[in-house]
Amino acid sequence: MNKLTHTDEEGRARMVDVGHKEVQRRTALASGRISLKGDTLSLIRDNQIRKGEVLSVAEIAGVQAAKQCAHLIPLCHPLQITSVQVNARLVEEEGWRGVEVRAQVKSVGQTGVEMEALTAVSVALLTVYDMCKAVDKEMVIGGVKLLEKTKEQAAG
C-alpha cells in the first residue's frame, strides 16, 4: 500500500513539499454532467432562463473556480495557471439529456492541475443547477471525473 503524502508521521494533514520536483508543462482534462428535464433543456437552448445565458455563465464560473482552487481545497498548492478552457454544451442522447461540461487546465510548475480541472467542472455544473433550480426540481449532477492528465518537459 502506498504511503499517504498529505499526512505527517503523526497522521496530521500537511501540504506536500514539491520544491524538489522538476518544473514541467502540465495539463488536466475533466468532465461531468447534470441531467435536466426536456423543458429545462428547451429553456436553456432558447435563452429563456431568467438568470441569464446558462452555458456562458457556467463556463465563466468554471474558469473562476479553477483559479480559486487553492482557496477552496485546503491542501492544494496555489499554481501559476497558464490556461483554463471550460466548455458547457447541451446533450440529448438516448436515455439522457442535460448539460455536459469539460474543463482543460494547463500550468507550468511542480505539481499537477487535476484538482483545478475537477473544481472547474464541479462549479460550472453547480452554476447550471443554480440558474435552473426555479424550473427544474429533478436535476442530478454526476459523473465528475478526471479524463486525462499529462506532464512533459518544460522548455528551458
C-alpha positions as CSV (number, residue, x, y, z in Angstrom):
1,M,0.0,0.0,0.0
2,N,1.3,3.5,-0.9
3,K,2.1,5.9,1.9
4,L,-0.2,8.9,2.1
5,T,1.7,12.0,1.1
6,H,-0.6,14.6,2.7
7,T,0.0,13.4,6.3
8,D,3.0,13.7,8.5
9,E,4.4,10.9,10.8
10,E,1.7,11.6,13.4
11,G,-1.1,11.4,10.8
12,R,-1.7,15.1,10.8
13,A,-2.7,16.8,7.5
14,R,0.1,18.8,5.7
15,M,0.8,20.3,2.4
16,V,3.3,18.3,0.4
17,D,6.6,19.9,-0.3
18,V,7.0,20.0,-4.1
19,G,10.1,22.2,-4.1
20,H,12.4,19.4,-5.2
21,K,10.2,18.4,-8.2
22,E,11.1,19.4,-11.7
23,V,9.2,22.2,-13.4
24,Q,7.0,20.6,-16.2
25,R,4.2,21.6,-18.5
26,R,1.1,20.0,-17.0
27,T,-2.4,19.5,-18.4
28,A,-5.6,18.0,-16.9
29,L,-8.9,17.3,-18.6
30,A,-12.1,16.7,-16.5
31,S,-15.8,16.3,-17.3
32,G,-19.1,16.0,-15.6
33,R,-22.8,16.1,-16.4
34,I,-26.1,17.5,-15.0
35,S,-29.3,15.8,-16.1
36,L,-32.3,18.1,-16.9
37,K,-35.9,17.8,-17.9
38,G,-36.7,18.3,-21.5
39,D,-38.5,21.6,-20.8
40,T,-35.4,22.9,-19.0
41,L,-33.2,22.0,-21.9
42,S,-35.5,23.9,-24.2
43,L,-35.5,27.0,-22.0
44,I,-31.7,26.9,-22.0
45,R,-31.5,26.5,-25.7
46,D,-33.9,29.4,-26.3
47,N,-32.2,31.6,-23.7
48,Q,-35.3,31.8,-21.6
49,I,-33.8,31.1,-18.2
50,R,-34.5,34.2,-16.1
51,K,-31.0,34.3,-14.5
52,G,-29.3,34.6,-17.9
53,E,-27.5,32.7,-20.6
54,V,-26.8,29.4,-18.7
55,L,-24.0,27.9,-20.7
56,S,-21.8,31.0,-20.9
57,V,-22.3,31.9,-17.3
58,A,-21.4,28.3,-16.3
59,E,-18.2,28.4,-18.4
60,I,-17.1,31.7,-16.8
61,A,-17.9,30.2,-13.3
62,G,-15.7,27.2,-14.2
63,V,-12.8,29.4,-15.2
64,Q,-13.1,31.4,-11.9
65,A,-13.3,28.2,-9.9
66,A,-10.1,26.8,-11.4
67,K,-8.3,30.0,-10.4
68,Q,-9.6,29.7,-6.8
69,C,-8.9,26.0,-6.2
70,A,-6.1,26.5,-3.6
71,H,-8.5,28.7,-1.6
72,L,-11.2,26.1,-1.7
73,I,-9.3,22.8,-1.1
74,P,-7.1,23.1,2.0
75,L,-4.0,21.2,0.8
76,C,-3.9,22.3,-2.8
77,H,-0.9,24.4,-3.9
78,P,-1.5,27.8,-5.4
79,L,-0.5,27.4,-9.0
80,Q,0.6,29.5,-11.9
81,I,-2.2,28.5,-14.3
82,T,-1.4,29.3,-18.0
83,S,-4.8,28.3,-19.5
84,V,-8.3,27.3,-18.5
85,Q,-10.8,26.3,-21.1
86,V,-14.3,25.3,-20.0
87,N,-16.9,24.1,-22.4
88,A,-20.6,23.5,-21.5
89,R,-22.9,22.0,-24.1
90,L,-26.4,20.7,-24.3
91,V,-26.6,17.0,-24.8
92,E,-29.6,14.9,-25.9
93,E,-28.9,11.2,-26.4
94,E,-30.8,8.1,-26.0
95,G,-31.8,7.8,-22.3
96,W,-30.1,11.0,-21.2
97,R,-30.4,14.7,-21.6
98,G,-28.7,17.6,-19.9
99,V,-25.5,19.7,-19.9
100,E,-22.1,18.2,-20.2
101,V,-19.1,20.3,-19.0
102,R,-15.4,19.7,-19.9
103,A,-12.6,21.7,-18.5
104,Q,-8.9,21.7,-19.5
105,V,-6.4,23.4,-17.3
106,K,-2.7,24.0,-18.1
107,S,0.2,25.0,-16.0
108,V,4.0,25.1,-15.9
109,G,5.0,24.0,-12.5
110,Q,6.0,21.4,-10.0
111,T,2.6,19.8,-9.4
112,G,-0.4,18.8,-11.4
113,V,-3.7,20.7,-12.2
114,E,-6.2,17.8,-11.8
115,M,-7.9,19.5,-8.8
116,E,-8.2,22.7,-10.8
117,A,-9.9,20.9,-13.7
118,L,-12.2,19.0,-11.4
119,T,-13.1,22.1,-9.5
120,A,-13.9,24.0,-12.7
121,V,-16.3,21.2,-13.8
122,S,-17.9,21.0,-10.4
123,V,-18.6,24.7,-10.1
124,A,-19.8,25.0,-13.7
125,L,-22.3,22.3,-13.0
126,L,-23.4,23.9,-9.8
127,T,-23.9,27.1,-11.7
128,V,-26.2,25.3,-14.1
129,Y,-28.1,23.9,-11.1
130,D,-28.4,27.4,-9.5
131,M,-29.6,29.0,-12.7
132,C,-32.2,26.3,-13.4
133,K,-33.4,25.4,-9.9
134,A,-36.6,27.5,-10.2
135,V,-37.8,25.5,-13.2
136,D,-36.3,22.0,-12.6
137,K,-36.5,20.2,-9.2
138,E,-35.2,16.9,-10.6
139,M,-31.7,17.9,-11.7
140,V,-28.9,15.5,-10.8
141,I,-25.1,16.2,-11.0
142,G,-22.9,13.3,-11.6
143,G,-20.1,11.6,-13.4
144,V,-17.5,14.2,-12.4
145,K,-14.2,12.6,-13.3
146,L,-10.6,13.2,-14.4
147,L,-10.3,12.1,-18.1
148,E,-6.6,12.7,-18.6
149,K,-3.5,14.3,-17.1
150,T,-0.2,14.8,-18.8
151,K,3.2,16.3,-17.9
152,E,6.1,17.0,-20.2
153,Q,9.5,18.7,-20.0
154,A,9.1,22.4,-19.9
155,A,11.1,24.4,-22.5
156,G,14.2,25.9,-20.9
